[in-house]
Amino acid sequence: MERNHMNGTPITPNYLRYGGAKKSTFEMTGEELAQAAKNILRRAREKAFSKGLPIYFTRDGILMAEYPDGHVETVTKG
C-alpha cells in the first residue's frame, strides 16, 4: 500500500464514477460534460476533505495538492 509522503499514513484513493450523470459521457454535450466534471470534482473534494485528506491535481503539468484548510502546494518526491 502506498503511503502519504507528508505523514506516512496509508493512502486510500477515492474512486468516483460517473459523477451522478444521467447518461453516458458519449451522449453528453460539451456543456453536460463540463457540468459532470464539476460535480465529480466537488464530490471528490467533499469526500477527501471530510477525511482530512488532500486532493491531487495538475496545474501546468505540475502535480499539486489542495488541503482541507484551502492551502495548495506543489508535490515533490520525498
mmCIF file of the N, C-alpha and C atoms, coordinates in Angstrom:
data_MODEL
# 
_entry.id   MODEL 
# 
loop_
_atom_site.group_PDB 
_atom_site.id 
_atom_site.type_symbol 
_atom_site.label_atom_id 
_atom_site.label_alt_id 
_atom_site.label_comp_id 
_atom_site.label_asym_id 
_atom_site.label_entity_id 
_atom_site.label_seq_id 
_atom_site.pdbx_PDB_ins_code 
_atom_site.Cartn_x 
_atom_site.Cartn_y 
_atom_site.Cartn_z 
_atom_site.occupancy 
_atom_site.B_iso_or_equiv 
_atom_site.pdbx_formal_charge 
_atom_site.auth_seq_id 
_atom_site.auth_comp_id 
_atom_site.auth_asym_id 
_atom_site.auth_atom_id 
_atom_site.pdbx_PDB_model_num 
ATOM 1   N N  . MET A 1 1  ? 0.850   -1.184 0.000   1.00 0.00 ? 1  MET A N  1 
ATOM 2   C CA . MET A 1 1  ? 0.000   0.000  0.000   1.00 0.00 ? 1  MET A CA 1 
ATOM 3   C C  . MET A 1 1  ? 0.890   1.240  0.000   1.00 0.00 ? 1  MET A C  1 
ATOM 4   N N  . GLU A 1 2  ? 0.520   2.205  -0.811  1.00 0.00 ? 2  GLU A N  1 
ATOM 5   C CA . GLU A 1 2  ? 1.258   3.459  -0.900  1.00 0.00 ? 2  GLU A CA 1 
ATOM 6   C C  . GLU A 1 2  ? 1.028   4.275  0.362   1.00 0.00 ? 2  GLU A C  1 
ATOM 7   N N  . ARG A 1 3  ? 2.018   5.093  0.725   1.00 0.00 ? 3  ARG A N  1 
ATOM 8   C CA . ARG A 1 3  ? 1.889   5.915  1.928   1.00 0.00 ? 3  ARG A CA 1 
ATOM 9   C C  . ARG A 1 3  ? 2.005   7.387  1.576   1.00 0.00 ? 3  ARG A C  1 
ATOM 10  N N  . ASN A 1 4  ? 1.307   8.210  2.338   1.00 0.00 ? 4  ASN A N  1 
ATOM 11  C CA . ASN A 1 4  ? 1.335   9.651  2.167   1.00 0.00 ? 4  ASN A CA 1 
ATOM 12  C C  . ASN A 1 4  ? 2.734   10.149 2.476   1.00 0.00 ? 4  ASN A C  1 
ATOM 13  N N  . HIS A 1 5  ? 3.332   10.935 1.577   1.00 0.00 ? 5  HIS A N  1 
ATOM 14  C CA . HIS A 1 5  ? 4.683   11.432 1.785   1.00 0.00 ? 5  HIS A CA 1 
ATOM 15  C C  . HIS A 1 5  ? 4.755   12.457 2.910   1.00 0.00 ? 5  HIS A C  1 
ATOM 16  N N  . MET A 1 6  ? 3.638   13.045 3.286   1.00 0.00 ? 6  MET A N  1 
ATOM 17  C CA . MET A 1 6  ? 3.636   14.094 4.315   1.00 0.00 ? 6  MET A CA 1 
ATOM 18  C C  . MET A 1 6  ? 3.711   13.514 5.729   1.00 0.00 ? 6  MET A C  1 
ATOM 19  N N  . ASN A 1 7  ? 2.929   12.466 6.001   1.00 0.00 ? 7  ASN A N  1 
ATOM 20  C CA . ASN A 1 7  ? 2.892   11.975 7.367   1.00 0.00 ? 7  ASN A CA 1 
ATOM 21  C C  . ASN A 1 7  ? 2.961   10.453 7.489   1.00 0.00 ? 7  ASN A C  1 
ATOM 22  N N  . GLY A 1 8  ? 3.181   9.753  6.391   1.00 0.00 ? 8  GLY A N  1 
ATOM 23  C CA . GLY A 1 8  ? 3.355   8.305  6.429   1.00 0.00 ? 8  GLY A CA 1 
ATOM 24  C C  . GLY A 1 8  ? 2.090   7.494  6.557   1.00 0.00 ? 8  GLY A C  1 
ATOM 25  N N  . THR A 1 9  ? 0.904   8.136  6.538   1.00 0.00 ? 9  THR A N  1 
ATOM 26  C CA . THR A 1 9  ? -0.340  7.382  6.651   1.00 0.00 ? 9  THR A CA 1 
ATOM 27  C C  . THR A 1 9  ? -0.664  6.689  5.340   1.00 0.00 ? 9  THR A C  1 
ATOM 28  N N  . PRO A 1 10 ? -1.357  5.554  5.404   1.00 0.00 ? 10 PRO A N  1 
ATOM 29  C CA . PRO A 1 10 ? -1.728  4.859  4.159   1.00 0.00 ? 10 PRO A CA 1 
ATOM 30  C C  . PRO A 1 10 ? -2.615  5.741  3.280   1.00 0.00 ? 10 PRO A C  1 
ATOM 31  N N  . ILE A 1 11 ? -2.426  5.655  1.966   1.00 0.00 ? 11 ILE A N  1 
ATOM 32  C CA . ILE A 1 11 ? -3.234  6.400  1.015   1.00 0.00 ? 11 ILE A CA 1 
ATOM 33  C C  . ILE A 1 11 ? -4.321  5.477  0.482   1.00 0.00 ? 11 ILE A C  1 
ATOM 34  N N  . THR A 1 12 ? -5.556  5.922  0.598   1.00 0.00 ? 12 THR A N  1 
ATOM 35  C CA . THR A 1 12 ? -6.683  5.199  0.037   1.00 0.00 ? 12 THR A CA 1 
ATOM 36  C C  . THR A 1 12 ? -7.321  6.099  -1.004  1.00 0.00 ? 12 THR A C  1 
ATOM 37  N N  . PRO A 1 13 ? -7.179  5.772  -2.292  1.00 0.00 ? 13 PRO A N  1 
ATOM 38  C CA . PRO A 1 13 ? -7.748  6.645  -3.315  1.00 0.00 ? 13 PRO A CA 1 
ATOM 39  C C  . PRO A 1 13 ? -9.262  6.683  -3.270  1.00 0.00 ? 13 PRO A C  1 
ATOM 40  N N  . ASN A 1 14 ? -9.817  7.823  -3.639  1.00 0.00 ? 14 ASN A N  1 
ATOM 41  C CA . ASN A 1 14 ? -11.267 7.972  -3.775  1.00 0.00 ? 14 ASN A CA 1 
ATOM 42  C C  . ASN A 1 14 ? -11.615 7.750  -5.233  1.00 0.00 ? 14 ASN A C  1 
ATOM 43  N N  . TYR A 1 15 ? -12.322 6.678  -5.523  1.00 0.00 ? 15 TYR A N  1 
ATOM 44  C CA . TYR A 1 15 ? -12.732 6.403  -6.895  1.00 0.00 ? 15 TYR A CA 1 
ATOM 45  C C  . TYR A 1 15 ? -14.183 6.833  -7.065  1.00 0.00 ? 15 TYR A C  1 
ATOM 46  N N  . LEU A 1 16 ? -14.386 7.891  -7.821  1.00 0.00 ? 16 LEU A N  1 
ATOM 47  C CA . LEU A 1 16 ? -15.736 8.373  -8.078  1.00 0.00 ? 16 LEU A CA 1 
ATOM 48  C C  . LEU A 1 16 ? -16.054 8.125  -9.540  1.00 0.00 ? 16 LEU A C  1 
ATOM 49  N N  . ARG A 1 17 ? -17.189 7.539  -9.791  1.00 0.00 ? 17 ARG A N  1 
ATOM 50  C CA . ARG A 1 17 ? -17.545 7.193  -11.159 1.00 0.00 ? 17 ARG A CA 1 
ATOM 51  C C  . ARG A 1 17 ? -18.809 7.912  -11.588 1.00 0.00 ? 17 ARG A C  1 
ATOM 52  N N  . TYR A 1 18 ? -18.778 8.398  -12.791 1.00 0.00 ? 18 TYR A N  1 
ATOM 53  C CA . TYR A 1 18 ? -19.914 8.993  -13.479 1.00 0.00 ? 18 TYR A CA 1 
ATOM 54  C C  . TYR A 1 18 ? -20.391 10.322 -12.906 1.00 0.00 ? 18 TYR A C  1 
ATOM 55  N N  . GLY A 1 19 ? -20.028 10.669 -11.694 1.00 0.00 ? 19 GLY A N  1 
ATOM 56  C CA . GLY A 1 19 ? -20.416 11.969 -11.145 1.00 0.00 ? 19 GLY A CA 1 
ATOM 57  C C  . GLY A 1 19 ? -21.910 12.180 -11.037 1.00 0.00 ? 19 GLY A C  1 
ATOM 58  N N  . GLY A 1 20 ? -22.661 11.093 -10.972 1.00 0.00 ? 20 GLY A N  1 
ATOM 59  C CA . GLY A 1 20 ? -24.105 11.202 -10.859 1.00 0.00 ? 20 GLY A CA 1 
ATOM 60  C C  . GLY A 1 20 ? -24.797 11.549 -12.168 1.00 0.00 ? 20 GLY A C  1 
ATOM 61  N N  . ALA A 1 21 ? -24.086 11.411 -13.274 1.00 0.00 ? 21 ALA A N  1 
ATOM 62  C CA . ALA A 1 21 ? -24.656 11.749 -14.577 1.00 0.00 ? 21 ALA A CA 1 
ATOM 63  C C  . ALA A 1 21 ? -25.806 10.808 -14.914 1.00 0.00 ? 21 ALA A C  1 
ATOM 64  N N  . LYS A 1 22 ? -26.763 11.348 -15.631 1.00 0.00 ? 22 LYS A N  1 
ATOM 65  C CA . LYS A 1 22 ? -27.949 10.574 -16.004 1.00 0.00 ? 22 LYS A CA 1 
ATOM 66  C C  . LYS A 1 22 ? -27.756 9.790  -17.296 1.00 0.00 ? 22 LYS A C  1 
ATOM 67  N N  . LYS A 1 23 ? -26.688 10.107 -18.059 1.00 0.00 ? 23 LYS A N  1 
ATOM 68  C CA . LYS A 1 23 ? -26.468 9.395  -19.315 1.00 0.00 ? 23 LYS A CA 1 
ATOM 69  C C  . LYS A 1 23 ? -24.974 9.217  -19.569 1.00 0.00 ? 23 LYS A C  1 
ATOM 70  N N  . SER A 1 24 ? -24.657 8.401  -20.532 1.00 0.00 ? 24 SER A N  1 
ATOM 71  C CA . SER A 1 24 ? -23.285 8.103  -20.894 1.00 0.00 ? 24 SER A CA 1 
ATOM 72  C C  . SER A 1 24 ? -22.549 9.370  -21.337 1.00 0.00 ? 24 SER A C  1 
ATOM 73  N N  . THR A 1 25 ? -21.258 9.429  -21.048 1.00 0.00 ? 25 THR A N  1 
ATOM 74  C CA . THR A 1 25 ? -20.456 10.576 -21.488 1.00 0.00 ? 25 THR A CA 1 
ATOM 75  C C  . THR A 1 25 ? -20.425 10.669 -23.008 1.00 0.00 ? 25 THR A C  1 
ATOM 76  N N  . PHE A 1 26 ? -20.615 9.555  -23.705 1.00 0.00 ? 26 PHE A N  1 
ATOM 77  C CA . PHE A 1 26 ? -20.635 9.564  -25.164 1.00 0.00 ? 26 PHE A CA 1 
ATOM 78  C C  . PHE A 1 26 ? -21.861 10.291 -25.717 1.00 0.00 ? 26 PHE A C  1 
ATOM 79  N N  . GLU A 1 27 ? -22.905 10.404 -24.902 1.00 0.00 ? 27 GLU A N  1 
ATOM 80  C CA . GLU A 1 27 ? -24.143 11.045 -25.332 1.00 0.00 ? 27 GLU A CA 1 
ATOM 81  C C  . GLU A 1 27 ? -24.242 12.502 -24.863 1.00 0.00 ? 27 GLU A C  1 
ATOM 82  N N  . MET A 1 28 ? -23.260 12.965 -24.081 1.00 0.00 ? 28 MET A N  1 
ATOM 83  C CA . MET A 1 28 ? -23.324 14.307 -23.498 1.00 0.00 ? 28 MET A CA 1 
ATOM 84  C C  . MET A 1 28 ? -22.812 15.381 -24.446 1.00 0.00 ? 28 MET A C  1 
ATOM 85  N N  . THR A 1 29 ? -23.391 16.570 -24.291 1.00 0.00 ? 29 THR A N  1 
ATOM 86  C CA . THR A 1 29 ? -22.880 17.743 -24.991 1.00 0.00 ? 29 THR A CA 1 
ATOM 87  C C  . THR A 1 29 ? -21.650 18.249 -24.232 1.00 0.00 ? 29 THR A C  1 
ATOM 88  N N  . GLY A 1 30 ? -20.932 19.173 -24.809 1.00 0.00 ? 30 GLY A N  1 
ATOM 89  C CA . GLY A 1 30 ? -19.772 19.761 -24.135 1.00 0.00 ? 30 GLY A CA 1 
ATOM 90  C C  . GLY A 1 30 ? -20.159 20.395 -22.807 1.00 0.00 ? 30 GLY A C  1 
ATOM 91  N N  . GLU A 1 31 ? -21.300 21.065 -22.778 1.00 0.00 ? 31 GLU A N  1 
ATOM 92  C CA . GLU A 1 31 ? -21.779 21.707 -21.548 1.00 0.00 ? 31 GLU A CA 1 
ATOM 93  C C  . GLU A 1 31 ? -22.102 20.667 -20.479 1.00 0.00 ? 31 GLU A C  1 
ATOM 94  N N  . GLU A 1 32 ? -22.741 19.561 -20.889 1.00 0.00 ? 32 GLU A N  1 
ATOM 95  C CA . GLU A 1 32 ? -23.068 18.497 -19.932 1.00 0.00 ? 32 GLU A CA 1 
ATOM 96  C C  . GLU A 1 32 ? -21.803 17.839 -19.393 1.00 0.00 ? 32 GLU A C  1 
ATOM 97  N N  . LEU A 1 33 ? -20.801 17.646 -20.244 1.00 0.00 ? 33 LEU A N  1 
ATOM 98  C CA . LEU A 1 33 ? -19.529 17.075 -19.792 1.00 0.00 ? 33 LEU A CA 1 
ATOM 99  C C  . LEU A 1 33 ? -18.847 17.994 -18.779 1.00 0.00 ? 33 LEU A C  1 
ATOM 100 N N  . ALA A 1 34 ? -18.865 19.292 -19.057 1.00 0.00 ? 34 ALA A N  1 
ATOM 101 C CA . ALA A 1 34 ? -18.252 20.259 -18.134 1.00 0.00 ? 34 ALA A CA 1 
ATOM 102 C C  . ALA A 1 34 ? -18.959 20.223 -16.779 1.00 0.00 ? 34 ALA A C  1 
ATOM 103 N N  . GLN A 1 35 ? -20.288 20.125 -16.792 1.00 0.00 ? 35 GLN A N  1 
ATOM 104 C CA . GLN A 1 35 ? -21.045 20.065 -15.537 1.00 0.00 ? 35 GLN A CA 1 
ATOM 105 C C  . GLN A 1 35 ? -20.754 18.767 -14.789 1.00 0.00 ? 35 GLN A C  1 
ATOM 106 N N  . ALA A 1 36 ? -20.653 17.642 -15.495 1.00 0.00 ? 36 ALA A N  1 
ATOM 107 C CA . ALA A 1 36 ? -20.331 16.366 -14.857 1.00 0.00 ? 36 ALA A CA 1 
ATOM 108 C C  . ALA A 1 36 ? -18.949 16.432 -14.220 1.00 0.00 ? 36 ALA A C  1 
ATOM 109 N N  . ALA A 1 37 ? -17.977 17.021 -14.921 1.00 0.00 ? 37 ALA A N  1 
ATOM 110 C CA . ALA A 1 37 ? -16.622 17.162 -14.372 1.00 0.00 ? 37 ALA A CA 1 
ATOM 111 C C  . ALA A 1 37 ? -16.633 18.023 -13.114 1.00 0.00 ? 37 ALA A C  1 
ATOM 112 N N  . LYS A 1 38 ? -17.404 19.095 -13.143 1.00 0.00 ? 38 LYS A N  1 
ATOM 113 C CA . LYS A 1 38 ? -17.524 19.978 -11.975 1.00 0.00 ? 38 LYS A CA 1 
ATOM 114 C C  . LYS A 1 38 ? -18.117 19.217 -10.786 1.00 0.00 ? 38 LYS A C  1 
ATOM 115 N N  . ASN A 1 39 ? -19.137 18.396 -11.042 1.00 0.00 ? 39 ASN A N  1 
ATOM 116 C CA . ASN A 1 39 ? -19.761 17.606 -9.978  1.00 0.00 ? 39 ASN A CA 1 
ATOM 117 C C  . ASN A 1 39 ? -18.796 16.572 -9.403  1.00 0.00 ? 39 ASN A C  1 
ATOM 118 N N  . ILE A 1 40 ? -18.019 15.939 -10.273 1.00 0.00 ? 40 ILE A N  1 
ATOM 119 C CA . ILE A 1 40 ? -17.049 14.940 -9.811  1.00 0.00 ? 40 ILE A CA 1 
ATOM 120 C C  . ILE A 1 40 ? -16.009 15.602 -8.918  1.00 0.00 ? 40 ILE A C  1 
ATOM 121 N N  . LEU A 1 41 ? -15.502 16.753 -9.341  1.00 0.00 ? 41 LEU A N  1 
ATOM 122 C CA . LEU A 1 41 ? -14.508 17.468 -8.535  1.00 0.00 ? 41 LEU A CA 1 
ATOM 123 C C  . LEU A 1 41 ? -15.086 17.860 -7.180  1.00 0.00 ? 41 LEU A C  1 
ATOM 124 N N  . ARG A 1 42 ? -16.317 18.376 -7.181  1.00 0.00 ? 42 ARG A N  1 
ATOM 125 C CA . ARG A 1 42 ? -16.951 18.762 -5.919  1.00 0.00 ? 42 ARG A CA 1 
ATOM 126 C C  . ARG A 1 42 ? -17.081 17.573 -4.977  1.00 0.00 ? 42 ARG A C  1 
ATOM 127 N N  . ARG A 1 43 ? -17.528 16.436 -5.518  1.00 0.00 ? 43 ARG A N  1 
ATOM 128 C CA . ARG A 1 43 ? -17.697 15.240 -4.687  1.00 0.00 ? 43 ARG A CA 1 
ATOM 129 C C  . ARG A 1 43 ? -16.357 14.705 -4.188  1.00 0.00 ? 43 ARG A C  1 
ATOM 130 N N  . ALA A 1 44 ? -15.335 14.742 -5.019  1.00 0.00 ? 44 ALA A N  1 
ATOM 131 C CA . ALA A 1 44 ? -14.007 14.280 -4.607  1.00 0.00 ? 44 ALA A CA 1 
ATOM 132 C C  . ALA A 1 44 ? -13.473 15.154 -3.478  1.00 0.00 ? 44 ALA A C  1 
ATOM 133 N N  . ARG A 1 45 ? -13.625 16.458 -3.625  1.00 0.00 ? 45 ARG A N  1 
ATOM 134 C CA . ARG A 1 45 ? -13.167 17.383 -2.576  1.00 0.00 ? 45 ARG A CA 1 
ATOM 135 C C  . ARG A 1 45 ? -13.912 17.117 -1.270  1.00 0.00 ? 45 ARG A C  1 
ATOM 136 N N  . GLU A 1 46 ? -15.238 17.001 -1.345  1.00 0.00 ? 46 GLU A N  1 
ATOM 137 C CA . GLU A 1 46 ? -16.033 16.764 -0.141  1.00 0.00 ? 46 GLU A CA 1 
ATOM 138 C C  . GLU A 1 46 ? -15.592 15.487 0.566   1.00 0.00 ? 46 GLU A C  1 
ATOM 139 N N  . LYS A 1 47 ? -15.424 14.421 -0.204  1.00 0.00 ? 47 LYS A N  1 
ATOM 140 C CA . LYS A 1 47 ? -15.064 13.134 0.392   1.00 0.00 ? 47 LYS A CA 1 
ATOM 141 C C  . LYS A 1 47 ? -13.667 13.178 1.003   1.00 0.00 ? 47 LYS A C  1 
ATOM 142 N N  . ALA A 1 48 ? -12.688 13.693 0.262   1.00 0.00 ? 48 ALA A N  1 
ATOM 143 C CA . ALA A 1 48 ? -11.317 13.751 0.765   1.00 0.00 ? 48 ALA A CA 1 
ATOM 144 C C  . ALA A 1 48 ? -11.223 14.690 1.960   1.00 0.00 ? 48 ALA A C  1 
ATOM 145 N N  . PHE A 1 49 ? -11.780 15.884 1.827   1.00 0.00 ? 49 PHE A N  1 
ATOM 146 C CA . PHE A 1 49 ? -11.668 16.876 2.894   1.00 0.00 ? 49 PHE A CA 1 
ATOM 147 C C  . PHE A 1 49 ? -12.388 16.428 4.161   1.00 0.00 ? 49 PHE A C  1 
ATOM 148 N N  . SER A 1 50 ? -13.483 15.682 4.033   1.00 0.00 ? 50 SER A N  1 
ATOM 149 C CA . SER A 1 50 ? -14.194 15.195 5.220   1.00 0.00 ? 50 SER A CA 1 
ATOM 150 C C  . SER A 1 50 ? -13.336 14.214 6.012   1.00 0.00 ? 50 SER A C  1 
ATOM 151 N N  . LYS A 1 51 ? -12.357 13.600 5.331   1.00 0.00 ? 51 LYS A N  1 
ATOM 152 C CA . LYS A 1 51 ? -11.434 12.673 5.989   1.00 0.00 ? 51 LYS A CA 1 
ATOM 153 C C  . LYS A 1 51 ? -10.117 13.356 6.359   1.00 0.00 ? 51 LYS A C  1 
ATOM 154 N N  . GLY A 1 52 ? -10.032 14.669 6.102   1.00 0.00 ? 52 GLY A N  1 
ATOM 155 C CA . GLY A 1 52 ? -8.811  15.405 6.397   1.00 0.00 ? 52 GLY A CA 1 
ATOM 156 C C  . GLY A 1 52 ? -7.698  15.170 5.386   1.00 0.00 ? 52 GLY A C  1 
ATOM 157 N N  . LEU A 1 53 ? -8.055  14.652 4.196   1.00 0.00 ? 53 LEU A N  1 
ATOM 158 C CA . LEU A 1 53 ? -7.069  14.326 3.168   1.00 0.00 ? 53 LEU A CA 1 
ATOM 159 C C  . LEU A 1 53 ? -7.061  15.379 2.073   1.00 0.00 ? 53 LEU A C  1 
ATOM 160 N N  . PRO A 1 54 ? -5.923  15.546 1.398   1.00 0.00 ? 54 PRO A N  1 
ATOM 161 C CA . PRO A 1 54 ? -5.866  16.481 0.270   1.00 0.00 ? 54 PRO A CA 1 
ATOM 162 C C  . PRO A 1 54 ? -6.407  15.849 -1.005  1.00 0.00 ? 54 PRO A C  1 
ATOM 163 N N  . ILE A 1 55 ? -6.670  16.682 -2.002  1.00 0.00 ? 55 ILE A N  1 
ATOM 164 C CA . ILE A 1 55 ? -6.928  16.192 -3.348  1.00 0.00 ? 55 ILE A CA 1 
ATOM 165 C C  . ILE A 1 55 ? -5.707  16.560 -4.177  1.00 0.00 ? 55 ILE A C  1 
ATOM 166 N N  . TYR A 1 56 ? -5.424  15.765 -5.185  1.00 0.00 ? 56 TYR A N  1 
ATOM 167 C CA . TYR A 1 56 ? -4.269  15.994 -6.050  1.00 0.00 ? 56 TYR A CA 1 
ATOM 168 C C  . TYR A 1 56 ? -4.741  16.300 -7.453  1.00 0.00 ? 56 TYR A C  1 
ATOM 169 N N  . PHE A 1 57 ? -4.055  17.225 -8.113  1.00 0.00 ? 57 PHE A N  1 
ATOM 170 C CA . PHE A 1 57 ? -4.387  17.620 -9.471  1.00 0.00 ? 57 PHE A CA 1 
ATOM 171 C C  . PHE A 1 57 ? -3.135  18.192 -10.127 1.00 0.00 ? 57 PHE A C  1 
ATOM 172 N N  . THR A 1 58 ? -3.189  18.391 -11.422 1.00 0.00 ? 58 THR A N  1 
ATOM 173 C CA . THR A 1 58 ? -2.059  19.014 -12.100 1.00 0.00 ? 58 THR A CA 1 
ATOM 174 C C  . THR A 1 58 ? -2.442  20.417 -12.536 1.00 0.00 ? 58 THR A C  1 
ATOM 175 N N  . ARG A 1 59 ? -1.473  21.297 -12.481 1.00 0.00 ? 59 ARG A N  1 
ATOM 176 C CA . ARG A 1 59 ? -1.627  22.668 -12.949 1.00 0.00 ? 59 ARG A CA 1 
ATOM 177 C C  . ARG A 1 59 ? -0.400  22.975 -13.801 1.00 0.00 ? 59 ARG A C  1 
ATOM 178 N N  . ASP A 1 60 ? -0.607  23.227 -15.064 1.00 0.00 ? 60 ASP A N  1 
ATOM 179 C CA . ASP A 1 60 ? 0.507   23.487 -15.987 1.00 0.00 ? 60 ASP A CA 1 
ATOM 180 C C  . ASP A 1 60 ? 1.539   22.363 -15.954 1.00 0.00 ? 60 ASP A C  1 
ATOM 181 N N  . GLY A 1 61 ? 1.054   21.116 -15.832 1.00 0.00 ? 61 GLY A N  1 
ATOM 182 C CA . GLY A 1 61 ? 1.936   19.954 -15.837 1.00 0.00 ? 61 GLY A CA 1 
ATOM 183 C C  . GLY A 1 61 ? 2.635   19.679 -14.519 1.00 0.00 ? 61 GLY A C  1 
ATOM 184 N N  . ILE A 1 62 ? 2.304   20.415 -13.477 1.00 0.00 ? 62 ILE A N  1 
ATOM 185 C CA . ILE A 1 62 ? 2.934   20.242 -12.160 1.00 0.00 ? 62 ILE A CA 1 
ATOM 186 C C  . ILE A 1 62 ? 1.919   19.628 -11.205 1.00 0.00 ? 62 ILE A C  1 
ATOM 187 N N  . LEU A 1 63 ? 2.321   18.572 -10.472 1.00 0.00 ? 63 LEU A N  1 
ATOM 188 C CA . LEU A 1 63 ? 1.432   17.929 -9.513  1.00 0.00 ? 63 LEU A CA 1 
ATOM 189 C C  . LEU A 1 63 ? 1.268   18.814 -8.282  1.00 0.00 ? 63 LEU A C  1 
ATOM 190 N N  . MET A 1 64 ? -0.002  19.070 -7.929  1.00 0.00 ? 64 MET A N  1 
ATOM 191 C CA . MET A 1 64 ? -0.337  19.933 -6.808  1.00 0.00 ? 64 MET A CA 1 
ATOM 192 C C  . MET A 1 64 ? -1.226  19.175 -5.826  1.00 0.00 ? 64 MET A C  1 
ATOM 193 N N  . ALA A 1 65 ? -1.239  19.635 -4.582  1.00 0.00 ? 65 ALA A N  1 
ATOM 194 C CA . ALA A 1 65 ? -2.131  19.091 -3.558  1.00 0.00 ? 65 ALA A CA 1 
ATOM 195 C C  . ALA A 1 65 ? -2.898  20.246 -2.931  1.00 0.00 ? 65 ALA A C  1 
ATOM 196 N N  . GLU A 1 66 ? -4.212  20.079 -2.809  1.00 0.00 ? 66 GLU A N  1 
ATOM 197 C CA . GLU A 1 66 ? -5.042  21.058 -2.111  1.00 0.00 ? 66 GLU A CA 1 
ATOM 198 C C  . GLU A 1 66 ? -5.534  20.409 -0.825  1.00 0.00 ? 66 GLU A C  1 
ATOM 199 N N  . TYR A 1 67 ? -5.357  21.100 0.286   1.00 0.00 ? 67 TYR A N  1 
ATOM 200 C CA . TYR A 1 67 ? -5.692  20.571 1.602   1.00 0.00 ? 67 TYR A CA 1 
ATOM 201 C C  . TYR A 1 67 ? -7.011  21.144 2.104   1.00 0.00 ? 67 TYR A C  1 
ATOM 202 N N  . PRO A 1 68 ? -7.640  20.469 3.085   1.00 0.00 ? 68 PRO A N  1 
ATOM 203 C CA . PRO A 1 68 ? -8.944  20.916 3.589   1.00 0.00 ? 68 PRO A CA 1 
ATOM 204 C C  . PRO A 1 68 ? -8.953  22.362 4.084   1.00 0.00 ? 68 PRO A C  1 
ATOM 205 N N  . ASP A 1 69 ? -7.811  22.867 4.553   1.00 0.00 ? 69 ASP A N  1 
ATOM 206 C CA . ASP A 1 69 ? -7.774  24.260 5.043   1.00 0.00 ? 69 ASP A CA 1 
ATOM 207 C C  . ASP A 1 69 ? -7.646  25.271 3.907   1.00 0.00 ? 69 ASP A C  1 
ATOM 208 N N  . GLY A 1 70 ? -7.563  24.762 2.653   1.00 0.00 ? 70 GLY A N  1 
ATOM 209 C CA . GLY A 1 70 ? -7.536  25.636 1.495   1.00 0.00 ? 70 GLY A CA 1 
ATOM 210 C C  . GLY A 1 70 ? -6.173  25.909 0.904   1.00 0.00 ? 70 GLY A C  1 
ATOM 211 N N  . HIS A 1 71 ? -5.094  25.540 1.625   1.00 0.00 ? 71 HIS A N  1 
ATOM 212 C CA . HIS A 1 71 ? -3.786  25.844 1.030   1.00 0.00 ? 71 HIS A CA 1 
ATOM 213 C C  . HIS A 1 71 ? -3.430  24.804 -0.031  1.00 0.00 ? 71 HIS A C  1 
ATOM 214 N N  . VAL A 1 72 ? -2.717  25.269 -1.042  1.00 0.00 ? 72 VAL A N  1 
ATOM 215 C CA . VAL A 1 72 ? -2.324  24.461 -2.177  1.00 0.00 ? 72 VAL A CA 1 
ATOM 216 C C  . VAL A 1 72 ? -0.802  24.484 -2.243  1.00 0.00 ? 72 VAL A C  1 
ATOM 217 N N  . GLU A 1 73 ? -0.198  23.315 -2.479  1.00 0.00 ? 73 GLU A N  1 
ATOM 218 C CA . GLU A 1 73 ? 1.259   23.265 -2.590  1.00 0.00 ? 73 GLU A CA 1 
ATOM 219 C C  . GLU A 1 73 ? 1.672   22.317 -3.683  1.00 0.00 ? 73 GLU A C  1 
ATOM 220 N N  . THR A 1 74 ? 2.889   22.526 -4.175  1.00 0.00 ? 74 THR A N  1 
ATOM 221 C CA . THR A 1 74 ? 3.479   21.648 -5.179  1.00 0.00 ? 74 THR A CA 1 
ATOM 222 C C  . THR A 1 74 ? 3.908   20.354 -4.497  1.00 0.00 ? 74 THR A C  1 
ATOM 223 N N  . VAL A 1 75 ? 3.626   19.224 -5.129  1.00 0.00 ? 75 VAL A N  1 
ATOM 224 C CA . VAL A 1 75 ? 4.019   17.920 -4.593  1.00 0.00 ? 75 VAL A CA 1 
ATOM 225 C C  . VAL A 1 75 ? 5.379   17.580 -5.176  1.00 0.00 ? 75 VAL A C  1 
ATOM 226 N N  . THR A 1 76 ? 6.306   17.272 -4.297  1.00 0.00 ? 76 THR A N  1 
ATOM 227 C CA . THR A 1 76 ? 7.649   16.865 -4.728  1.00 0.00 ? 76 THR A CA 1 
ATOM 228 C C  . THR A 1 76 ? 7.938   15.472 -4.241  1.00 0.00 ? 76 THR A C  1 
ATOM 229 N N  . LYS A 1 77 ? 8.827   14.799 -4.923  1.00 0.00 ? 77 LYS A N  1 
ATOM 230 C CA . LYS A 1 77 ? 9.227   13.457 -4.496  1.00 0.00 ? 77 LYS A CA 1 
ATOM 231 C C  . LYS A 1 77 ? 10.005  13.578 -3.196  1.00 0.00 ? 77 LYS A C  1 
ATOM 232 N N  . GLY A 1 78 ? 9.646   12.725 -2.250  1.00 0.00 ? 78 GLY A N  1 
ATOM 233 C CA . GLY A 1 78 ? 10.261  12.791 -0.931  1.00 0.00 ? 78 GLY A CA 1 
ATOM 234 C C  . GLY A 1 78 ? 11.312  11.809 -0.821  1.00 0.00 ? 78 GLY A C  1 
# 
